Amino acid sequence: MFTGIIEELGQIERIDHTGDAARLTIRGPLVVDGVGHGDSIAVQGVCLTVVERTPDTFTADVMKQTLTMSTLSDARIGSPVNLERAALVGGRLGGHIVQGHIDGTSTVLVITPGEAWRVLRFSVNARLAKLVVDKGSIAIDGVSLTVSNISPATEASQWFEVSLIPETLAATTLGGLAVGDRVNIETDILARHIERMLALSAAALPSQASPPESQHATAPRSAS
């Protein structure tokens, strides 16, 4: 479990492809402090398990499904990555509950600069659009953010926006995004649970059967 508050901007040092999977070695002196074999670290919002570590780096395996669903398939040596260790029980939850289990990717559509902030608009497919709400939480490349605007429900191509302060732009990979770049997104776990419960409830409702036809007894005619 994570909070979406990035601890360190790391860098990919090595990529070893093993069939349909990959093994990444990432430099992150801060996040490896106190981390051991089997611990979790979020890389660009993707929860990975530490299999090896040095005082400055850690290594993690990335399976095919994760490569298919995330931007880690585009990872290159030297690429910067957002890093966060698993949250400590009893610590402050500065962002929101982030699992590191991403829903997929989105594309940067528009970047609008401001005097002290930057507004980024991202695409979102129809499957996930209903889980993104105005002023709700979303994780982009592992960064906990608040949705600042969403597209009208009637719009054919759905989108959402976030507003980034200078600290977020400087301390994460989001400051280097350009139009057309892909990012990993994770919608709010509470929204996903509600969607599932509503779907199951709807499926469990009995079908609306037509009321039985009225049966009118016909009295036998008397013999004339």
N, C-alpha and C positions, 0 to 999 in steps of 0.2 A: 504494500500500500504506500502511496506517495501523496504529496500535497501540491505538486505543480510549482513549487518554488525552487528554481534552478540554483544549485549550489556551485556549479563550476562549468566553465566553457572548456570542454576537453577537445582532444584531437585524435583522429583515427591514425594509428601508426602502422598497422599491418592488417592485411586481409588474406586469409587462406580459404580458398574454395574447396569444399569437400563434397563432390557429387552435387546434390541439389540443395546443399546447405552451405554455410559459411562460418568461419571463426574470425572474430574481430578482436584486435588488440588495441586498446584505447588508453591514451595518456590522460590521467586525471589524478594528480598527487593529492588533492583534497579529498575526493570521494573514496579513494582506496584506504584512507586512514580509518582503522577500526573495522575494516571489511574483511571477511574471510571467505573461504571456499563455500559455495552454495548460497551466499548472500545475494540479494537483488539490487541492481542499479538500473535506473531508467535512463535509456539512451535515446534522445530525440522522442521521448515519450513512450518508448517501448521497453517493457520490463524484461531485463536479461539477467541470467544467472552467472555469477562469477565462477569460472572453472580454474583460473590461474591468476596470480597477482604478483607484482613486484612492488617496491616502495613507491613507484610512480605510475604504474600501469595495471590494467586488469584485462583479462581475456574472457570472452563469452561466445557461446555457440548461438547461431541464428538459424532456425529451421526453415524449411521451404515455405510453410504457410506464412510465417512472419515476413519473409522476404517478399512474398507475393502481395501481402496486404499493406506493407509500409514502404517508406522511402529508403530503408536500409538496403534495398536492392540496388540503389544508386550510389551507395557509399564508395568513397574514393580515399586513398591514402592522403592524409593532410586535411581532410574535411573537418571543419569544426562541428562539435555535437554538444547538445545540452545534456548535462549530467545531474542526477539527483539520487542520493541513497534512499533506501526505504525509510519511512517515517518511524521515529521512536515513539513508543507508547508513552503517553504522558506529556509529550511535547506540544507546542503550539501548532495549530492547524492554520497556517498563514494563507493557504490557497483554498482548495477544496479537495474532496476525496477523489484521488486519481488512482486507478488500478494499474495503469501501464498496459492495459489490454485495449489497443486502439481499435476503432471501428473501421478505419480505412484512411484514404488520403483525400485531400482537397487541393484545389489549385488557386493561386493568387490571381484575382481578376483585376483589381484596381488598387492602387496605392495613392492615398491623398495626404500630402504633407501638411502639417500645421506648424504654428510657431514653436510649440514645445511638445508636440506629440505627432503621431502618424496613425492614420486610419487605414486599415487593410480590409479589403473585401475578399471573401473566399467563396468558391463554389461549394455546394452541398447537394448530394443526390437526394432524390425523393424519399428514399428509405430512411435517411437520417434527418431530413429537414424537420420532421415532426418532433424530433428530440431536441431541437435547438430553439430556445425561447429568448426573447428580448430580456436583457438583464440577468439571464441565467449564466451558468458556468460552463466553460468548455476548455479542454486542454489542446493546445496546438504545439506540436513538437515537444510535448511534455511541459509546456508553460501554462500554468493556471491563469485563465483570462475570463473577463466578463464580456458577454455578448452585448455590443452597444447598439446594434440595429439588425433587423432581419428583413427579408423580402416579403412582400404581400403573399398570402396563401394562394392567391389566384395567378401569380406569376409563373410562367412555364419553367423558367430556369431559376431554381432557388439559390439563395446566397445568404451569407451573414457577414457582419463586420465586427471588428474589435478595434479598440483605440489603445495604442501603445505609448507609454510614457518613456522619457529618455533613458531611465534606468533599465527598462526591459529591452529597449533597442540596443543598449550597450552591453548588457550582461548575458544576452542570449543570441541564438542564431537568427532570431526574427528580424533583427536590424539589418541583416544582409539579404533579405528576401527581395526578389524582383517579380514583376508580373510574369506569370507562366510557371513559376516555381511550384513544386508540390510539397505539401506538408502532411504530417501525420495528425489525425484528429481523434480525440476521445470525447464522446458526449457524456453528459452527467449520468452517473450510475443510477441515481434516483429516477430520472426520466426513463431509463431503460427498464427498470423494474416495474414502473407504473404501466408502461406500454405492454409489457408481457402479461401483467395481471389483467388488464382490460381485454387483451386478446383472448386469454383463457376464459374469462368470464363470459365474453360474447359467444365463444364456442360452446359453452356449457348451457346456454339458454335453450329451453325447449322450443322447437319450431312452433310457430303460431298456427295451430291446426284450425281448420274451418269448423264452425259450430255444427253439430249434427243436425241433419235436416229434420224438420218437424214431421212427425208421423201422425196422420189423422186417421183414426179408425172409421171405417165406413160401415154404417149399420146395414144389415141385410134388409132388402126390400121385402115388404110383406106380400104374400101371394094375393093376387087380385081374383 
